[in-house]
Amino acid sequence: MQKSAPLDRVSDPKWIAIAIIAAITVYRVILLAFSQAELFVDESQYWQWGQELAWGYYSKPPLIGWVLRAFTELGGDTTFWIRLPGPLFQAATALILMGAARQVTDRRAAAMVAIAFVTLPAVTAGAFLVSTDTILLPFFAGALWLYLRLTATSSAKAAIGLGLCLGLGMLAKYAAVYFILSAGIGALVVPQARIAWRDAGIAALVFLVVIAPNVVWNLQNDLMTFSHTADNVDWVRHSGLNLHFNKALEFLVSQFGVMGPVFFGAFLWLAPRAFLRDDWKQRWLALMAAPTLILVTVQAILSKAYANWAITACLALLLLVVPVLWHRGRTWLWIALVLDMVLAAMLPIAFTQATRWTTPKGELLMRRYVGEQEMSSRILETARQQGVTAVVSDSRLLLADLFLRAKGGDIAIYAVPARGRPDNYYAQRHPYPAERSGPFLFATLDGAPACGEALPTATWIPGPGAYSRDTLQLYLQPRNCWDTAK
């Protein structure tokens, strides 16, 4: 680690970075208050999890539900408060990453690492959308920081902190396991990156204690979350005879957008060369990022991979790339920061114009975030007009927002009962109960009634937005619908 002369607070790059991060965060929070973008289906589902606190949920571990519950207890069930953890967690990650960077470089380069992170394209988007990635990243950054400290000095306290970070990271998203895999590879390849056996044992014990309740929950619920994760990976049905190299290429190209074209391009150039240098920390950082990118690329070849599935790699990537650019390619670093800061300034404005900005084809630029509330209001109002007190749907898209809009009201929301294993959270936790009395309103986007033959009570073609290509049909159905269905 390089040492620098003491600096006063005004000129200390750490405080300059903190001021920049704070300014960006305040900007994001203010524009979040004016956002016109409604909650996407996943965001509404995470909110619903927070209403039913548990040690696990259908498709994800529990931490995101807990976080949203804490924030909405403070401010209410509004879009602003549901999304507020985004910019705050991103700011926290930037500050923690600056601490980790001080283990590998000097003050100024460490400050640049933090600024580079908080302005990444994926981070800017994550500051306005509820995501398990956003909840995971501060713990992943903390694990990087503590592990690097343990390579220099054995410490039981740091080992406990490492175990806590990894455990809480796993409770945020199972992608935290990438740290364990990459650190294991790094310790095998780079002897200087090995930590004391005692510290590794303490960290492992704390990690297991933290994740144990979620493991027990999965065992009690037919390994529901693990099974859903396996379904997403989908290696079972896809063999080497059905390879998708085009999807792998799409994933790799997407990383130029996720991590910024300069930073990702610099990583592809620097990572192989790190093994030709004397700095073992550069080799270790390359190994902390590369396995994740390689695994997700293989996943894309075998099945599918979304652009954010390798987001944890961006932390080690920045720790490797930014100091090198700061000391040997500063022009490229400034180009990267200017490009990312322009996007960091413009994207929040796009969220405030979600109902106005359109593509050249005339569609709303952010159509997936518009129209949910209008659809739910139409369904609930029709239910009241029909004199029923329950709405049932076969669509996860409809159910997600209906639960939010119907909270505290006179209409109960249910999913169609599953035949066999439920295929979504609502079918698992909120199936229509057989003992319920009275008819119900069935809401569907596929056009067919839940049972029997019936004419729709109402048909609606939504306006511009998430459902502009769908037709909502509502059917009045009898209580014993699934008892009589053929």
C-alpha positions in Angstrom: 0.0 0.0 0.0 1.4 3.4 -1.0 1.7 6.1 1.7 1.0 9.7 1.1 1.7 12.8 3.1 -1.0 14.1 5.6 -3.6 16.3 4.0 -6.0 18.8 5.5 -9.6 18.1 5.2 -10.3 20.5 2.4 -7.6 18.9 0.1 -7.9 15.4 1.4 -9.2 13.3 -1.6 -11.3 11.2 0.8 -13.4 14.1 1.8 -13.6 15.4 -1.8 -14.9 11.9 -2.8 -17.4 11.9 0.1 -18.7 15.3 -0.9 -19.1 14.2 -4.6 -20.9 11.0 -3.5 -23.1 12.9 -1.1 -24.0 15.4 -3.9 -24.8 12.7 -6.4 -26.9 10.9 -3.8 -28.9 14.0 -2.8 -29.5 14.7 -6.5 -30.8 11.1 -6.9 -33.1 11.3 -3.9 -34.6 14.6 -5.0 -35.3 13.4 -8.5 -36.6 10.1 -7.0 -39.3 12.2 -5.3 -40.4 13.4 -8.7 -40.2 10.1 -10.5 -43.2 9.1 -12.6 -42.0 5.5 -13.0 -44.2 3.1 -11.2 -43.0 -0.1 -9.5 -42.1 -3.0 -11.8 -43.5 -6.4 -10.9 -40.4 -7.5 -9.1 -40.3 -4.4 -7.0 -43.9 -4.8 -6.0 -43.2 -8.4 -5.1 -40.2 -7.4 -2.9 -42.5 -4.9 -1.1 -45.0 -7.7 -0.5 -42.3 -9.8 1.1 -41.7 -7.0 3.5 -45.3 -7.2 4.6 -44.8 -10.9 5.5 -41.4 -11.1 7.2 -39.8 -14.5 6.9 -36.4 -16.1 6.7 -36.9 -16.8 3.0 -39.2 -16.2 0.0 -40.1 -17.9 -3.2 -37.4 -16.7 -5.5 -34.9 -14.8 -3.3 -33.4 -14.8 0.2 -35.1 -12.5 2.7 -32.9 -9.3 3.2 -34.5 -7.2 0.6 -38.0 -7.7 2.1 -36.6 -6.8 5.5 -35.0 -3.6 4.2 -38.2 -2.5 2.4 -40.2 -3.1 5.5 -37.9 -0.9 7.5 -38.1 1.9 5.1 -41.8 1.8 4.5 -42.4 1.7 8.3 -40.6 5.0 8.4 -42.3 6.7 5.5 -45.2 4.6 4.2 -46.0 2.4 1.2 -45.2 4.9 -1.5 -43.0 4.4 -4.5 -40.5 6.9 -3.1 -40.0 5.1 0.2 -39.9 1.7 -1.5 -37.1 2.8 -3.8 -35.2 5.0 -1.4 -32.9 2.2 -0.3 -31.4 2.3 -3.8 -29.4 5.5 -3.8 -28.6 5.2 -0.1 -27.2 1.6 -0.4 -25.2 2.6 -3.5 -23.7 5.5 -1.7 -22.7 3.2 1.2 -21.1 0.8 -1.2 -19.0 3.6 -2.7 -17.7 4.6 0.7 -16.9 1.0 1.7 -15.2 0.4 -1.6 -13.0 3.5 -1.0 -11.9 1.8 2.2 -11.1 -1.4 0.4 -9.2 0.6 -2.3 -6.9 2.0 0.4 -5.6 -1.6 0.9 -4.3 -1.6 -2.6 -3.5 2.0 -3.6 -3.0 5.6 -2.5 -5.6 8.1 -1.2 -6.3 9.8 -4.5 -6.7 6.6 -6.5 -8.9 5.2 -3.8 -11.1 8.3 -4.0 -11.4 7.8 -7.7 -12.5 4.2 -7.2 -15.4 5.4 -5.1 -16.4 8.1 -7.6 -16.1 5.6 -10.5 -18.4 3.2 -8.7 -21.2 5.6 -7.8 -21.3 6.8 -11.4 -21.3 3.4 -13.1 -24.3 3.0 -15.5 -25.6 0.0 -13.6 -25.3 1.8 -10.3 -27.2 4.8 -11.6 -30.0 2.5 -12.7 -29.9 0.6 -9.4 -30.3 3.9 -7.5 -33.8 4.2 -9.0 -35.0 0.6 -9.1 -35.4 -1.8 -6.2 -32.9 -4.6 -6.7 -31.3 -7.4 -4.7 -28.0 -6.4 -6.3 -28.2 -3.0 -4.6 -28.7 -4.7 -1.2 -25.9 -7.2 -1.8 -23.1 -4.8 -3.0 -22.2 -3.0 0.3 -21.7 -6.4 2.0 -19.6 -7.7 -1.0 -17.5 -4.5 -0.8 -17.1 -5.0 2.9 -16.0 -8.5 2.4 -13.3 -7.4 -0.1 -12.0 -4.8 2.4 -11.9 -7.1 5.3 -10.3 -10.0 3.3 -7.5 -7.6 2.1 -6.9 -6.6 5.7 -6.6 -10.2 6.8 -4.0 -10.9 4.1 -1.8 -8.3 5.9 -2.7 -8.9 9.6 -4.5 -11.7 11.4 -7.5 -10.4 13.3 -10.4 -12.2 14.9 -12.5 -9.0 14.7 -11.9 -8.7 11.0 -12.6 -12.4 10.5 -16.0 -12.0 12.3 -16.7 -9.0 10.1 -15.8 -10.9 7.0 -18.2 -13.7 8.0 -21.0 -11.2 8.7 -20.5 -9.5 5.4 -20.6 -12.8 3.5 -23.6 -14.1 5.5 -25.6 -10.9 5.1 -24.6 -10.8 1.4 -26.1 -14.3 1.0 -29.3 -13.2 2.7 -29.4 -10.4 0.1 -28.7 -12.6 -3.0 -27.1 -16.0 -3.5 -24.6 -14.4 -5.9 -22.5 -13.6 -2.7 -21.2 -17.2 -3.2 -19.1 -15.8 -6.0 -16.9 -14.2 -3.4 -16.2 -17.5 -1.7 -15.4 -19.2 -5.1 -13.2 -16.4 -6.3 -11.3 -16.0 -3.0 -10.7 -19.7 -3.0 -9.2 -19.6 -6.5 -7.2 -16.6 -5.6 -5.8 -18.3 -2.5 -4.7 -21.3 -4.6 -3.1 -19.2 -7.3 -1.7 -16.3 -5.3 0.1 -17.4 -2.1 0.2 -13.9 -0.7 -3.6 -13.8 -0.8 -4.0 -16.6 1.8 -5.3 -15.6 5.2 -4.7 -17.4 8.4 -6.5 -20.7 8.9 -7.9 -19.4 12.2 -9.3 -16.3 10.5 -10.8 -18.4 7.7 -12.4 -20.8 10.3 -13.9 -17.9 12.3 -15.3 -16.3 9.1 -16.7 -19.6 7.9 -18.4 -20.2 11.3 -20.0 -16.8 11.4 -21.1 -17.1 7.8 -22.8 -20.4 8.5 -24.6 -19.1 11.7 -25.9 -16.1 9.7 -27.3 -18.1 6.8 -28.5 -21.0 8.9 -32.1 -19.7 9.3 -32.5 -19.3 5.6 -31.2 -22.8 5.0 -33.7 -24.1 7.6 -36.5 -22.1 5.9 -35.7 -23.7 2.5 -35.7 -27.2 4.1 -39.1 -26.5 5.5 -40.4 -25.2 2.2 -39.3 -27.9 -0.2 -36.0 -26.0 -1.0 -38.2 -23.4 -2.8 -35.7 -20.6 -3.2 -32.9 -23.0 -4.2 -35.2 -24.7 -6.7 -36.2 -21.4 -8.2 -32.5 -20.4 -8.5 -31.8 -23.7 -10.2 -34.7 -23.1 -12.6 -33.2 -19.7 -13.5 -29.8 -21.3 -14.2 -31.6 -24.0 -16.2 -28.6 -26.3 -16.8 -30.7 -29.4 -16.4 -32.7 -29.1 -19.7 -29.8 -27.5 -21.7 -26.9 -29.7 -22.6 -23.8 -29.2 -24.6 -25.8 -30.1 -27.7 -27.8 -26.9 -27.4 -25.2 -24.1 -27.1 -26.0 -20.4 -27.4 -22.8 -18.6 -28.3 -24.8 -15.6 -29.5 -26.2 -15.2 -26.0 -22.7 -15.3 -24.5 -21.7 -12.6 -26.9 -24.7 -10.5 -26.0 -23.9 -10.9 -22.3 -20.3 -9.8 -22.8 -21.3 -6.8 -24.9 -23.8 -5.9 -22.2 -21.0 -5.6 -19.7 -19.7 -2.5 -21.6 -23.0 -0.9 -20.7 -23.2 -2.3 -17.1 -19.7 -1.3 -16.1 -18.9 1.4 -18.6 -17.1 0.9 -21.9 -13.8 2.2 -20.7 -13.6 0.4 -17.4 -14.7 -3.0 -18.9 -12.5 -2.6 -21.9 -9.6 -1.7 -19.6 -10.3 -4.8 -17.5 -10.2 -7.1 -20.5 -6.8 -5.5 -21.4 -5.3 -5.5 -17.8 -6.5 -8.7 -16.3 -4.3 -11.1 -18.3 -1.3 -8.7 -17.9 -1.8 -8.6 -14.1 -0.1 -12.0 -14.0 3.0 -10.6 -15.7 3.5 -8.0 -13.0 5.1 -8.2 -9.5 2.0 -6.8 -7.7 0.2 -9.8 -6.2 -2.8 -7.7 -5.3 -3.5 -7.0 -9.0 -3.4 -10.7 -9.8 -5.8 -11.4 -6.9 -8.2 -8.7 -8.0 -8.2 -10.1 -11.5 -9.1 -13.4 -10.0 -11.8 -11.9 -7.9 -13.6 -10.6 -11.0 -12.8 -13.0 -13.8 -14.4 -16.2 -12.4 -17.8 -14.5 -12.1 -17.6 -13.2 -15.6 -16.5 -16.5 -17.0 -19.2 -18.5 -15.1 -22.0 -16.2 -16.2 -20.7 -16.3 -19.8 -20.8 -20.1 -19.6 -24.3 -19.8 -18.2 -25.3 -17.7 -21.2 -23.9 -20.4 -23.5 -25.8 -23.2 -21.8 -29.1 -21.3 -21.3 -29.5 -17.6 -20.6 -27.8 -14.8 -18.6 -29.0 -11.3 -17.7 -26.7 -8.3 -17.8 -26.7 -7.8 -14.1 -25.8 -11.4 -13.1 -22.1 -10.5 -12.9 -22.6 -7.2 -11.2 -20.4 -8.3 -8.2 -17.4 -8.5 -10.5 -17.5 -4.7 -10.9 -16.1 -4.1 -7.4 -12.9 -6.0 -7.9 -12.8 -4.8 -11.5 -12.7 -1.1 -10.3 -10.2 -1.9 -7.6 -7.9 -3.2 -10.3 -8.6 -0.9 -13.2 -9.0 2.6 -11.7 -5.7 2.8 -9.8 -3.9 1.7 -13.0 -5.7 4.3 -15.1 -5.1 7.0 -12.4 -1.3 6.4 -12.5 -0.7 5.4 -16.1 -3.7 6.3 -18.2 -5.4 9.3 -16.6 -6.9 10.6 -19.9 -8.9 7.4 -20.3 -10.0 7.6 -16.6 -11.4 11.2 -17.2 -13.1 10.0 -20.4 -14.8 7.2 -18.5 -15.9 9.4 -15.6 -17.3 12.1 -17.9 -19.3 9.5 -19.9 -20.6 7.9 -16.8 -21.4 11.3 -15.1 -23.4 12.5 -18.1 -25.5 9.3 -17.8 -25.7 9.7 -14.1 -27.1 13.1 -14.6 -29.5 12.2 -17.5 -31.0 8.9 -16.4 -32.6 10.3 -13.2 -34.3 12.9 -15.4 -35.7 10.1 -17.6 -37.5 8.7 -14.5 -39.2 12.0 -14.0 -40.4 11.9 -17.6 -41.6 8.3 -17.7 -45.1 9.2 -19.0 -43.8 11.7 -21.6 -40.6 10.6 -23.3 -41.2 8.3 -26.3 -39.1 6.3 -28.8 -39.0 7.2 -32.5 -41.8 4.6 -32.9 -44.0 6.5 -30.5 -43.8 4.1 -27.6 -43.0 5.3 -24.1 -39.3 5.1 -23.5 -39.9 3.6 -20.0 -43.2 1.8 -20.9 -42.5 -1.1 -18.5 -42.8 1.3 -15.6 -46.1 2.9 -16.6 -49.7 1.7 -16.4 -49.6 -0.7 -13.5 -51.5 1.6 -11.1 -54.2 2.4 -13.7 -54.7 -1.3 -14.4 -55.0 -2.2 -10.7 -57.4 0.7 -10.1 -59.6 -0.5 -13.0 -59.7 -4.0 -11.6 -60.5 -3.0 -8.0 -63.2 -0.5 -9.1 -64.9 -3.2 -11.2 -64.8 -5.6 -8.3 -66.6 -3.0 -6.1 -69.2 -2.4 -8.9 -69.9 -6.1 -9.1 -70.3 -6.3 -5.3 -67.5 -8.9 -4.7 -64.9 -8.7 -2.1 -62.2 -10.8 -3.7 -60.1 -10.6 -6.9 -58.3 -13.7 -8.3 -55.7 -13.6 -11.0 -53.5 -16.1 -12.9 -51.0 -13.3 -13.8 -48.1 -12.5 -11.5 -47.8 -9.2 -13.4 -51.3 -8.2 -12.2 -51.0 -9.7 -8.7 -47.8 -7.8 -7.8 -49.4 -4.4 -8.1 -52.8 -5.5 -6.9 -51.5 -6.5 -3.5 -49.9 -3.0 -3.1 -52.9 -1.0 -4.3 -55.4 -3.1 -2.3 -53.6 -3.0 1.0 -55.9 -1.9 3.8 -58.9 -1.9 1.5 -62.1 -3.9 1.2 -60.9 -6.2 -1.6 -58.9 -9.4 -0.9 -56.4 -10.5 -3.5 -55.6 -14.1 -4.4 -53.7 -16.2 -6.9 -55.2 -19.1 -8.8 -54.5 -22.3 -6.7 -51.5 -24.2 -8.1 -51.9 -27.7 -9.4 -48.6 -29.2 -8.2 -45.6 -27.0 -7.5 -46.6 -23.3 -7.4 -44.9 -21.3 -10.2 -44.8 -17.9 -8.4 -44.8 -16.4 -4.9 -48.4 -15.5 -4.9 -49.6 -19.0 -5.8 -47.3 -20.3 -3.0 -48.5 -17.9 -0.3 -51.8 -16.5 -1.4 -53.9 -19.2 -3.3 -57.6 -18.7 -3.4 -58.9 -20.5 -0.3 -61.5 -23.3 -1.0 -63.5 -22.3 2.1 -64.1 -18.7 1.0 -67.7 -17.8 0.4 -69.3 -15.7 -2.4 -68.3 -15.1 -6.0 -65.1 -13.4 -7.0 -63.7 -11.3 -9.9 -61.2 -13.1 -12.1 -58.6 -10.9 -13.8 -56.6 -12.3 -16.7 -54.5 -11.2 -19.7 -54.9 -14.4 -21.6 -58.6 -14.0 -22.4 -60.0 -17.2 -20.8 -62.2 -17.5 -17.7 -60.9 -19.4 -14.7 -63.5 -22.1 -15.1 -66.5 -23.0 -17.2 -67.8 -20.8 -20.0 -68.5 -17.2 -19.3 -68.6 -13.8 -21.0 -66.3 -11.2 -19.7 -67.8 -8.7 -17.2 -65.5 -6.1 -18.6 -62.8 -5.9 -21.3 -60.2 -3.1 -21.3 -57.4 -2.3 -23.7 -54.9 -0.3 -21.7 -53.3 2.9 -22.9 -49.6 3.5 -23.3 -47.5 1.6 -20.8 -46.6 -1.9 -19.6 -49.8 -3.4 -20.8 -50.3 -1.5 -24.1 -50.0 -4.8 -26.1 -52.4 -6.8 -23.8 -56.1 -6.9 -23.2 -57.4 -7.2 -19.7 -60.5 -9.3 -19.3 -62.5 -9.6 -16.1 -64.9 -12.4 -15.3 -67.4 -12.9 -12.5 -66.8 -16.4 -11.3 -68.5 -18.7 -8.7 -67.0 -19.5 -5.3 -66.5 -23.2 -6.2 -64.8 -22.4 -9.5 -61.9 -24.9 -9.2 -64.1 -27.6 -7.6 -66.2 -27.7 -10.8 -63.4 -26.9 -13.4 -62.7 -29.7 -15.8 
